[in-house]
Amino acid sequence: MSPFRAFGVVETPERPGPGPMPEPLLRALELSIGRRVDGLLAGDHRSHLLGRGSELAQVRPYEPGDDVRLIDWNVTARTRVTHVRVQLAERVLVTWVVLDRTPSMGFGTADRRKADVATGVALALGHAASLRGNRVGLAAFGGGPAAPLPPRQGRAGLVGMLLALGDEDDGEGVATELAPALTLLGAAARQRALVAVVSDFRGSRDWRSPLVDVAARHDVLAVEIRDPREDELVDVGEVWFTDPETGARLRVDTGDAGLRARFAEAAAEDRRQVAADLASARASHVVLATSGDWLRGLASHLGRRR
């Protein structure tokens, strides 16, 4: 069942939503993240500071002011000197989802639109990141809430994200494009966090510099959403194309084999440049399509991450 139906959001053929999100795959995503992605879940994300936690750091003699509940009675009995257990402090992980809701995300010619896959990715990451008391926040650009949703703990954070994503026409987001959204996030995310940027990365690549700044302080996951028709033209004769970002229109003869070849070459080069910019920012990069099982692809990528 789609996660939106429980909140009364109507899904239509034009807006089919992310599709089924089976619980077994969500659990697999959680396990992949918990085992392989450094610090995504609280139980695996330990600081080097001493404090309350579940992992033993050392046992030392009791000092005035120590919590008596931390006395290690076994060591105390053996040494006849009172000792206390000192543990590594667990710290809550913060995950930020930076979500693209610009007009180009409304395109889709396969099973669903790019916006549907992006929404599903945000919810899947929110589900995994909000477990065990961790916090998840949202910064949408090009649409959605006008201010970032501050990271909230547990289910409250996930439900808040779900409600915010239910209406695509709600506001203009924290910014109109990715670059200023990343700049705003850099100022808002003070604690080291996992930052998941979910976008098609179309248009100007002025986001590279602010992404480098964000990646210098946070762990960045770049989730690129693609549609098959963006990579190649199909021979359907003369058609009008409209740029969803600018509204510019262009008549194209798709029957021209040379034009189709040049288009495919330019599209491939553009995606290579995006991949190179993401790699230079040291972001982990995964590509998901509007066709097929995007959730399985996401879980597989996170499972391979070290």
Phi and psi in degrees as a GROMACS rama.xvg file:
@    title "Ramachandran Plot"
@    xaxis  label "Phi"
@    yaxis  label "Psi"
@TYPE xy
-67.8457  141.878  SER-2
-67.1741  -17.3096  PRO-3
-79.9267  -26.4249  PHE-4
-63.1069  -30.8607  ARG-5
-65.9746  -16.596  ALA-6
-110.061  16.4699  PHE-7
75.4199  15.5324  GLY-8
-84.0826  124.668  VAL-9
-83.6788  127.86  VAL-10
-102.337  134.831  GLU-11
-123.923  168.67  THR-12
-58.2499  -31.7356  PRO-13
-74.6953  -30.8675  GLU-14
-128.585  77.8145  ARG-15
-73.4155  -10.4111  PRO-16
79.9935  178.694  GLY-17
-72.7545  -10.1633  PRO-18
87.4168  -179.88  GLY-19
-60.0774  141.403  PRO-20
-125.145  82.7409  MET-21
-58.8188  140.713  PRO-22
-58.2315  -40.4625  GLU-23
-58.8746  -39.1225  PRO-24
-70.5234  -36.5957  LEU-25
-64.1771  -38.4877  LEU-26
-66.9136  -38.4805  ARG-27
-63.867  -38.6551  ALA-28
-62.7158  -42.9365  LEU-29
-60.3493  -44.388  GLU-30
-66.2803  -41.159  LEU-31
-60.8211  -44.4316  SER-32
-65.9304  -46.5444  ILE-33
-62.3668  -33.7994  GLY-34
-89.3558  -35.3453  ARG-35
-112.527  -30.7995  ARG-36
-86.1738  116.323  VAL-37
-58.3731  117.431  ASP-38
77.0429  19.9731  GLY-39
-78.7015  -33.9682  LEU-40
-111.759  147.901  LEU-41
-58.8794  -39.2538  ALA-42
-65.3641  -19.544  GLY-43
-107.29  -0.631995  ASP-44
-114.66  90.1329  HIS-45
-111.62  139.38  ARG-46
-84.2352  173.548  SER-47
-92.7295  4.68552  HIS-48
-86.8659  151.998  LEU-49
-89.2181  144.298  LEU-50
167.757  -157.761  GLY-51
-72.6109  135.974  ARG-52
-178.135  -166.543  GLY-53
-117.784  -3.29492  SER-54
-108.029  127.026  GLU-55
-72.879  130.458  LEU-56
-99.4638  -44.1042  ALA-57
-167.651  166.257  GLN-58
-120.653  128.014  VAL-59
-137.261  163.723  ARG-60
-61.2559  146.84  PRO-61
-63.9366  139.504  TYR-62
-124.844  146.815  GLU-63
-52.757  131.085  PRO-64
101.625  -14.5337  GLY-65
-66.2953  149  ASP-66
-69.9265  121.407  ASP-67
-65.1666  -20.0655  VAL-68
-70.6275  -13.3468  ARG-69
-95.547  6.1432  LEU-70
-64.2938  130.998  ILE-71
-92.8058  102.601  ASP-72
-71.7228  -28.3272  TRP-73
-66.2013  -48.7175  ASN-74
-66.3505  -39.3664  VAL-75
-60.1548  -41.8111  THR-76
-67.5696  -37.8571  ALA-77
-71.9692  -39.4699  ARG-78
-95.9482  -12.9195  THR-79
61.0856  19.3065  ARG-80
-126.966  132.429  VAL-81
-65.3849  125.637  THR-82
-121.865  153.719  HIS-83
-123.683  152.989  VAL-84
-88.0658  131.604  ARG-85
-112.886  125.055  VAL-86
-111.083  158.6  GLN-87
-75.4135  136.902  LEU-88
-76.2636  135.959  ALA-89
-90.7958  137.97  GLU-90
-122.449  143.929  ARG-91
-70.9184  133.887  VAL-92
-86.697  139.964  LEU-93
-107.336  131.529  VAL-94
-117.858  129.118  THR-95
-109.62  133.432  TRP-96
-108.243  117.585  VAL-97
-100.43  109.4  VAL-98
-111.656  128.817  LEU-99
-81.8795  119.731  ASP-100
-126.51  28.772  ARG-101
-72.144  164.669  THR-102
-56.4914  -31.343  PRO-103
-64.0927  -21.745  SER-104
-73.8596  -11.8762  MET-105
-79.7753  -1.00637  GLY-106
-84.186  142.379  PHE-107
-175.073  128.314  GLY-108
-120.953  3.16561  THR-109
-108.84  -128.359  ALA-110
-71.489  -29.2146  ASP-111
-160.789  175.564  ARG-112
-81.7321  164.518  ARG-113
-62.8127  -36.123  LYS-114
-62.0388  -34.9364  ALA-115
-67.3212  -42.9202  ASP-116
-65.569  -42.7801  VAL-117
-61.6564  -41.6824  ALA-118
-63.7313  -42.126  THR-119
-62.5587  -40.3304  GLY-120
-62.1431  -44.5333  VAL-121
-59.7104  -42.6223  ALA-122
-70.3635  -39.4703  LEU-123
-65.0116  -43.8562  ALA-124
-66.4421  -38.7698  LEU-125
-63.2246  -38.4809  GLY-126
-61.9764  -47.1403  HIS-127
-71.5153  -36.6876  ALA-128
-80.9747  -16.9829  ALA-129
-93.2544  2.02212  SER-130
-78.753  160.594  LEU-131
56.9886  32.8272  ARG-132
80.9372  8.47571  GLY-133
-76.6505  170.707  ASN-134
-120.423  144.705  ARG-135
-132.775  136.443  VAL-136
-128.691  166.746  GLY-137
-134.162  135.301  LEU-138
-131.217  104.582  ALA-139
-99.6319  143.542  ALA-140
-126.222  146.735  PHE-141
83.5166  1.25337  GLY-142
160.943  159.897  GLY-143
100.585  -166.08  GLY-144
-57.6322  140.881  PRO-145
-74.249  -16.4496  ALA-146
-127.027  152.385  ALA-147
-59.6091  141.124  PRO-148
-79.6719  112.91  LEU-149
-62.0612  147.246  PRO-150
-56.0708  128.259  PRO-151
-122.303  154.447  ARG-152
-84.8949  143.022  GLN-153
60.2974  -142.932  GLY-154
-64.0137  -31.2395  ARG-155
-59.1734  -39.412  ALA-156
-65.931  -41.1594  GLY-157
-68.3006  -44.2452  LEU-158
-64.8156  -40.2665  VAL-159
-60.3542  -40.3046  GLY-160
-65.6051  -42.5263  MET-161
-61.4635  -44.2082  LEU-162
-65.5558  -38.3822  LEU-163
-67.6964  -30.0596  ALA-164
-89.1429  -6.77719  LEU-165
-66.4962  -31.1314  GLY-166
-116.096  109.827  ASP-167
-71.4586  -19.471  GLU-168
-95.5514  12.4186  ASP-169
-83.2391  101.855  ASP-170
70.456  -169.472  GLY-171
-115.295  5.99128  GLU-172
81.2732  -176.899  GLY-173
-74.7746  -17.7563  VAL-174
-162.382  169.39  ALA-175
-87.6258  -22.6001  THR-176
-136.471  172.57  GLU-177
-68.377  -43.0552  LEU-178
-56.4082  -54.1528  ALA-179
-66.5453  -28.5874  PRO-180
-64.765  -40.261  ALA-181
-67.7361  -37.0513  LEU-182
-63.2202  -43.4001  THR-183
-64.3874  -41.7494  LEU-184
-63.3241  -40.0684  LEU-185
-57.4316  -33.4554  GLY-186
-80.1431  -31.3665  ALA-187
-83.4378  -33.1202  ALA-188
-89.3519  90.4791  ALA-189
-84.695  -35.168  ARG-190
-85.3912  142.001  GLN-191
-55.2954  134.259  ARG-192
-145.981  168.545  ALA-193
-89.7769  123.025  LEU-194
-112.213  113.256  VAL-195
-102.695  113.819  ALA-196
-98.3  114.067  VAL-197
-110.936  110.445  VAL-198
-160.532  166.86  SER-199
-91.6512  -7.1835  ASP-200
52.0936  43.592  PHE-201
-95.6853  155.325  ARG-202
87.3949  -153.956  GLY-203
-59.3764  142.81  SER-204
-104.297  38.416  ARG-205
-73.8178  1.2869  ASP-206
-81.0115  -8.98359  TRP-207
-62.5786  -46.7813  ARG-208
-63.3126  -49.6206  SER-209
-64.579  -28.5217  PRO-210
-68.0455  -38.8689  LEU-211
-60.3523  -41.4934  VAL-212
-63.3709  -42.5639  ASP-213
-65.8306  -42.9602  VAL-214
-67.191  -21.1383  ALA-215
-69.179  -22.0987  ALA-216
-115.212  -17.6238  ARG-217
-133.771  164.234  HIS-218
-86.6593  119.57  ASP-219
-108.967  129.355  VAL-220
-115.437  118.858  LEU-221
-102.3  116.856  ALA-222
-107.964  107.582  VAL-223
-94.3866  130.276  GLU-224
-106.897  128.211  ILE-225
-126.857  154.988  ARG-226
-117.833  140.914  ASP-227
-56.0612  -33.7185  PRO-228
-74.027  -8.56209  ARG-229
-81.5686  -15.2047  GLU-230
-98.1921  -18.8844  ASP-231
-156.231  153.835  GLU-232
-96.3355  144.607  LEU-233
-103.015  141.173  VAL-234
-73.1537  97.7062  ASP-235
-128.445  21.0065  VAL-236
83.1205  -155.445  GLY-237
-82.2014  128.699  GLU-238
-139.417  159.165  VAL-239
-97.7379  132.238  TRP-240
-110.559  139.115  PHE-241
-121.398  129.115  THR-242
-76.3067  114.119  ASP-243
-66.5258  -21.4255  PRO-244
-81.0286  -39.9584  GLU-245
-110.037  -19.8676  THR-246
85.2949  -2.07951  GLY-247
-64.7081  141.082  ALA-248
-117.801  148.558  ARG-249
-147.877  131.234  LEU-250
-89.7345  129.347  ARG-251
-128.654  135.089  VAL-252
-92.1718  95.6531  ASP-253
-72.5878  -7.78175  THR-254
-75.9321  -9.61779  GLY-255
-79.5556  109.479  ASP-256
-62.7265  -38.1562  ALA-257
-63.8291  -40.4001  GLY-258
-63.263  -42.4471  LEU-259
-63.1134  -38.5314  ARG-260
-66.8864  -42.6757  ALA-261
-65.9356  -37.7405  ARG-262
-62.1566  -47.2066  PHE-263
-61.7343  -39.72  ALA-264
-66.5641  -43.2433  GLU-265
-66.0952  -39.0194  ALA-266
-64.6107  -42.48  ALA-267
-65.0144  -40.8115  ALA-268
-65.226  -38.8633  GLU-269
-62.5351  -41.184  ASP-270
-69.9886  -32.3258  ARG-271
-65.1349  -39.6176  ARG-272
-66.0175  -40.0094  GLN-273
-61.7664  -46.4932  VAL-274
-61.1073  -39.2632  ALA-275
-66.4717  -40.1332  ALA-276
-65.6497  -40.1536  ASP-277
-66.5389  -39.7995  LEU-278
-66.1306  -38.9006  ALA-279
-67.2877  -24.053  SER-280
-86.4543  1.06007  ALA-281
62.4818  36.5726  ARG-282
-94.2924  140.048  ALA-283
-74.0593  128.972  SER-284
-120.807  127.099  HIS-285
-132.209  141.051  VAL-286
-109.02  127.484  VAL-287
-120.211  146.751  LEU-288
-109.386  161.287  ALA-289
-78.0008  -3.12286  THR-290
-112.309  151.635  SER-291
80.7378  -165.806  GLY-292
-94.4547  89.4435  ASP-293
-65.9599  -33.4683  TRP-294
-66.2149  -39.4597  LEU-295
-65.1815  -39.5762  ARG-296
-63.966  -39.2673  GLY-297
-65.6372  -46.1403  LEU-298
-62.6949  -38.2447  ALA-299
-64.785  -42.0384  SER-300
-64.2465  -45.8546  HIS-301
-66.2928  -30.9562  LEU-302
-67.1203  -27.1501  GLY-303
-86.174  -16.4611  ARG-304
-67.8499  142.467  ARG-305
